[in-house]
């Protein structure tokens, strides 16, 4: 069961220790790798969440999957999670760690949704436009393609949404016609 409070606390602890040991970037890469494995392998996630599999067996499987690829700090952290019975929260802890890392480094994530894939020039132009409005040291752009928006783009950053899509324009026109504001103004 997801527990965001627990995930946040464990992620903060790992981040604090990584800062002390000057291993933040290495820990981030390891956590990203583990998160990718969790997201791509349902079997691995089910293994972590299984109450039937003993902790030592889980640890040996994790060691077999990641081997010596993990930094000793991250290895010790994962071992701690398994010993405490918190390994089922690893995906949530990884997400929380990456989120806290971005907050610490003042990295803003911007989601750009377009009807078709955009070129690097268009993406760079959009980034230049929004860089001035955001108080961030760097911007991470997540690109999504959604043919349903027909054209234009949707830009989401934090709690702000800029919808410059053709779908929204068509919906606005549809709403105007349904309200008959043009018909009522002709007869007055």
Secondary structure as the mmCIF struct_conf table of DSSP 4:
data_model
#
loop_
_struct_conf.conf_type_id
_struct_conf.id
_struct_conf.beg_label_comp_id
_struct_conf.beg_label_asym_id
_struct_conf.beg_label_seq_id
_struct_conf.end_label_comp_id
_struct_conf.end_label_asym_id
_struct_conf.end_label_seq_id
HELX_RH_AL_P HELX_RH_AL_P1 UNK A 4 UNK A 20
TURN_TY1_P TURN_TY1_P1 UNK A 21 UNK A 22
HELX_RH_AL_P HELX_RH_AL_P2 UNK A 24 UNK A 40
HELX_RH_AL_P HELX_RH_AL_P3 UNK A 42 UNK A 49
BEND BEND1 UNK A 51 UNK A 53
HELX_RH_AL_P HELX_RH_AL_P4 UNK A 55 UNK A 66
TURN_TY1_P TURN_TY1_P2 UNK A 67 UNK A 68
BEND BEND2 UNK A 70 UNK A 70
HELX_RH_AL_P HELX_RH_AL_P5 UNK A 72 UNK A 84
TURN_TY1_P TURN_TY1_P3 UNK A 85 UNK A 85
HELX_RH_3T_P HELX_RH_3T_P1 UNK A 87 UNK A 89
HELX_RH_AL_P HELX_RH_AL_P6 UNK A 90 UNK A 104
TURN_TY1_P TURN_TY1_P4 UNK A 105 UNK A 106
STRN STRN1 UNK A 107 UNK A 114
BEND BEND3 UNK A 115 UNK A 116
HELX_LH_PP_P HELX_LH_PP_P1 UNK A 117 UNK A 119
HELX_RH_AL_P HELX_RH_AL_P7 UNK A 120 UNK A 131
TURN_TY1_P TURN_TY1_P5 UNK A 132 UNK A 133
BEND BEND4 UNK A 134 UNK A 134
BEND BEND5 UNK A 137 UNK A 137
STRN STRN2 UNK A 138 UNK A 145
HELX_RH_3T_P HELX_RH_3T_P2 UNK A 147 UNK A 149
BEND BEND6 UNK A 151 UNK A 151
STRN STRN3 UNK A 152 UNK A 157
TURN_TY1_P TURN_TY1_P6 UNK A 158 UNK A 159
STRN STRN4 UNK A 160 UNK A 165
HELX_RH_AL_P HELX_RH_AL_P8 UNK A 166 UNK A 179
TURN_TY1_P TURN_TY1_P7 UNK A 180 UNK A 180
HELX_RH_AL_P HELX_RH_AL_P9 UNK A 181 UNK A 186
#
